[in-house]
Structures are given as C-alpha cells and as structure tokens.
C-alpha cells in the first residue's frame, strides 16, 4: 500500500469499483530535498477514468510552505 495506485485502498474495494475517476498524487523522489523556491516535484496520474483513457500523467511543483501547486 505504500506505492499507491488502485490497490492502495483495497480494504473494501469501494475506491476501485464505485468511483468514476481515481487520481494518484505522488512525489517523484521521496528523498529529494526542496529546491531554492521550496518546491518538490510531484506527479498526478489518472489511475482510473470511466470518461476517457487512464494512465495520463501530469507533473507539477509543490510548495508545502505556501500550500500551492505550480505548473
């Protein structure tokens, strides 16, 4: 369950079967320290979508200090 994905919520399988869209948000490198702006790189993956193709990935910067994403 530490790797995420659809099986991370496998206790009751409701996450997997009931939802229309499942998004997976993860840091690319958990051991990496933030850059000079205080940002780390995170990826957003569409793990499941009933409305289109799954597997698309977007990459963002995340600043925990400001609680904001940047493209």
DRENZA-205415 format. One record per residue: residue in one letter; x, z, y of N, C-alpha, C, O in turn; residue number from 1. Coordinates in nm, 2 decimals, m for minus. Atoms other than C-alpha are relative to their C-alpha. Layout:
N
residu|n_px|n_pz|n_py|ca_px|ca_pz|ca_py|c_px|c_pz|c_py|o_px|o_pz|o_py|num
A|X|Z|Y|X|Z|Y|X|Z|Y|X|Z|Y|NUM .
...
//
This chain:
71
residu|n_px|n_pz|n_py|ca_px|ca_pz|ca_py|c_px|c_pz|c_py|o_px|o_pz|o_py|num
X|0.08|0.00|m0.12|0.00|0.00|0.00|0.08|0.00|0.13|0.03|m0.02|0.24|1 .
X|m0.09|0.00|m0.12|0.30|0.02|0.24|0.02|m0.14|0.05|0.07|m0.15|0.16|2 .
X|m0.03|0.14|m0.04|0.33|m0.36|0.25|m0.12|m0.06|0.08|m0.11|m0.17|0.14|3 .
X|0.12|0.06|m0.07|m0.03|m0.42|0.39|m0.06|m0.10|m0.08|m0.05|m0.11|m0.21|4 .
X|0.07|0.10|0.07|m0.24|m0.71|0.30|m0.14|0.04|m0.04|m0.18|0.16|m0.01|5 .
X|0.13|m0.03|0.04|m0.58|m0.72|0.15|m0.01|0.12|m0.10|m0.10|0.19|m0.10|6 .
X|0.01|m0.11|0.09|m0.49|m0.48|m0.13|0.04|0.14|0.06|0.04|0.24|m0.02|7 .
X|m0.04|m0.12|m0.06|m0.38|m0.21|0.12|m0.13|0.10|0.00|m0.11|0.22|m0.01|8 .
X|0.13|m0.08|0.00|m0.75|m0.09|0.13|m0.07|m0.01|m0.13|m0.19|m0.02|m0.13|9 .
X|0.06|0.03|0.13|m0.81|m0.12|m0.24|m0.08|0.12|m0.06|m0.12|0.11|m0.17|10 .
X|0.08|m0.12|0.05|m0.98|0.22|m0.28|m0.14|m0.04|m0.05|m0.17|m0.01|m0.16|11 .
X|0.13|0.03|0.04|m1.33|0.09|m0.28|m0.02|m0.16|0.00|m0.13|m0.20|m0.04|12 .
X|0.00|0.15|m0.01|m1.26|m0.29|m0.23|m0.10|m0.05|0.11|m0.12|m0.17|0.12|13 .
X|0.09|0.04|m0.10|m1.51|m0.29|0.06|0.07|m0.08|0.11|0.01|m0.18|0.16|14 .
X|m0.08|0.07|m0.10|m1.24|m0.41|0.30|0.01|m0.14|m0.04|0.01|m0.24|0.04|15 .
X|m0.02|0.13|0.06|m1.18|m0.70|0.07|m0.12|m0.09|m0.01|m0.12|m0.21|0.02|16 .
X|0.11|0.08|0.03|m1.53|m0.81|m0.01|m0.11|m0.01|0.11|m0.17|m0.11|0.12|17 .
X|0.11|0.00|m0.10|m1.76|m0.71|0.28|0.04|m0.07|0.13|m0.05|m0.13|0.19|18 .
X|m0.04|0.05|m0.13|m1.56|m0.82|0.58|0.01|m0.15|0.00|0.04|m0.22|m0.10|19 .
X|m0.01|0.14|m0.02|m1.57|m1.17|0.72|0.14|m0.04|0.04|0.19|m0.15|0.00|20 .
X|m0.14|0.03|m0.05|m1.22|m1.16|0.88|0.08|0.13|m0.02|0.04|0.24|0.02|21 .
X|m0.09|m0.11|0.01|m0.93|m0.94|0.79|0.13|m0.04|0.07|0.19|m0.14|0.04|22 .
X|m0.13|0.03|m0.08|m0.63|m0.92|1.03|0.10|0.10|m0.05|0.07|0.22|m0.07|23 .
X|m0.11|m0.08|0.04|m0.29|m0.78|0.93|0.10|0.00|0.11|0.15|m0.10|0.15|24 .
X|m0.09|m0.02|m0.11|m0.07|m0.64|1.20|0.12|0.08|m0.05|0.10|0.19|m0.10|25 .
X|m0.12|m0.07|0.05|0.29|m0.55|1.11|0.12|m0.03|0.09|0.13|m0.14|0.15|26 .
X|m0.12|0.03|m0.07|0.63|m0.52|1.27|0.09|m0.09|m0.09|0.09|m0.07|m0.21|27 .
X|m0.08|0.09|0.08|0.87|m0.79|1.16|0.12|0.08|m0.07|0.15|0.05|m0.18|28 .
X|m0.11|m0.07|0.06|1.16|m0.55|1.11|m0.03|0.15|0.04|0.00|0.19|0.16|29 .
X|0.04|m0.14|m0.04|1.05|m0.18|1.10|0.12|0.08|0.05|0.10|0.18|0.12|30 .
X|m0.12|m0.08|m0.04|1.41|m0.06|1.15|0.06|m0.05|0.13|0.15|0.02|0.18|31 .
X|m0.05|0.06|m0.13|1.47|m0.27|1.47|m0.03|0.09|0.11|m0.15|0.15|0.12|32 .
X|0.03|m0.08|m0.12|1.50|m0.08|1.79|m0.06|m0.09|0.11|m0.03|m0.21|0.11|33 .
X|0.06|0.08|m0.11|1.31|m0.19|2.10|0.11|m0.07|0.09|0.22|m0.02|0.10|34 .
X|m0.09|0.07|m0.09|1.47|m0.44|2.34|0.01|0.07|0.13|m0.05|0.18|0.15|35 .
X|m0.02|m0.06|m0.13|1.56|m0.37|2.70|m0.13|0.03|0.07|m0.14|0.12|0.15|36 .
X|0.13|m0.02|m0.06|1.19|m0.40|2.81|m0.08|0.10|m0.08|m0.20|0.13|m0.05|37 .
X|0.07|m0.10|0.09|1.09|m0.15|2.53|m0.10|m0.07|m0.10|m0.19|0.00|m0.15|38 .
X|0.09|0.07|0.09|0.92|m0.42|2.32|0.07|m0.02|m0.14|0.19|m0.04|m0.15|39 .
X|m0.04|0.04|0.14|0.94|m0.48|1.94|m0.09|m0.12|m0.03|m0.19|m0.15|0.02|40 .
X|0.07|0.12|0.04|0.83|m0.80|1.77|m0.10|0.04|m0.12|m0.06|0.10|m0.21|41 .
X|0.10|m0.02|0.10|0.50|m0.78|1.57|m0.06|m0.13|m0.04|m0.07|m0.22|0.04|42 .
X|0.07|0.12|0.04|0.31|m1.04|1.37|m0.14|0.04|m0.03|m0.17|0.14|m0.09|43 .
X|0.14|m0.01|0.03|m0.06|m1.08|1.34|m0.03|m0.11|m0.10|m0.02|m0.23|m0.07|44 .
X|0.03|0.10|0.10|m0.17|m1.26|1.02|m0.15|0.01|m0.03|m0.20|0.12|m0.05|45 .
X|0.14|0.00|0.05|m0.52|m1.37|0.93|0.01|0.00|m0.15|0.03|m0.10|m0.21|46 .
X|m0.01|m0.01|0.15|m0.53|m1.24|0.58|m0.12|m0.06|m0.07|m0.12|m0.10|m0.18|47 .
X|0.12|0.06|0.06|m0.89|m1.35|0.52|m0.09|m0.05|0.11|m0.11|0.02|0.21|48 .
X|0.10|0.05|m0.10|m1.14|m1.56|0.71|m0.10|m0.09|m0.07|m0.07|m0.18|m0.14|49 .
X|0.11|0.08|0.05|m1.48|m1.69|0.60|m0.03|m0.12|0.09|m0.11|m0.20|0.05|50 .
X|0.04|0.11|m0.10|m1.49|m1.92|0.90|0.11|m0.10|0.02|0.09|m0.20|0.10|51 .
X|m0.10|0.09|m0.01|m1.17|m2.11|0.86|0.12|0.03|m0.09|0.11|0.12|m0.17|52 .
X|m0.12|m0.02|0.09|m0.82|m2.12|0.70|0.06|0.14|0.02|0.07|0.18|0.14|53 .
X|m0.08|m0.13|m0.01|m0.64|m1.79|0.63|0.14|m0.03|m0.01|0.18|m0.15|m0.04|54 .
X|m0.14|0.01|0.01|m0.27|m1.74|0.64|0.07|m0.04|0.13|0.19|m0.04|0.14|55 .
X|m0.06|0.02|m0.13|m0.22|m1.83|1.01|0.07|0.12|0.05|0.02|0.23|0.03|56 .
X|m0.08|m0.12|m0.05|0.04|m1.61|1.18|0.03|m0.02|0.15|0.07|m0.13|0.19|57 .
X|m0.03|m0.01|m0.14|0.09|m1.52|1.55|0.11|0.10|0.02|0.10|0.21|m0.04|58 .
X|m0.11|m0.10|m0.03|0.40|m1.34|1.69|m0.02|0.04|0.14|m0.04|m0.04|0.23|59 .
X|0.02|m0.06|m0.13|0.37|m1.10|1.98|0.12|0.10|0.02|0.18|0.14|m0.07|60 .
X|m0.08|m0.11|m0.03|0.58|m0.85|2.16|m0.09|0.12|0.02|m0.20|0.11|0.08|61 .
X|0.08|m0.12|m0.02|0.45|m0.49|2.16|0.08|0.11|0.07|0.20|0.14|0.03|62 .
X|m0.07|m0.11|m0.07|0.55|m0.22|2.41|m0.09|0.12|m0.02|m0.20|0.13|0.04|63 .
X|0.07|m0.12|0.03|0.44|0.12|2.29|m0.01|0.09|0.12|m0.11|0.16|0.14|64 .
X|0.00|m0.08|m0.12|0.52|0.29|2.62|m0.12|m0.04|0.09|m0.18|0.04|0.15|65 .
X|0.11|0.05|m0.09|0.27|0.07|2.81|m0.13|m0.03|m0.09|m0.23|m0.05|m0.03|66 .
X|0.11|0.03|0.09|0.04|0.01|2.50|m0.06|m0.14|0.03|m0.18|m0.16|0.05|67 .
X|0.04|0.13|m0.03|0.04|m0.36|2.57|0.07|m0.10|m0.09|0.18|m0.08|m0.14|68 .
X|m0.06|0.12|0.07|0.10|m0.69|2.38|0.04|m0.10|0.11|m0.02|m0.11|0.21|69 .
X|m0.04|0.11|m0.08|0.28|m0.98|2.53|0.02|m0.12|m0.09|0.07|m0.11|m0.20|70 .
X|m0.01|0.12|0.08|0.28|m1.34|2.42|0.14|m0.06|0.00|0.17|m0.16|m0.07|71 .
//
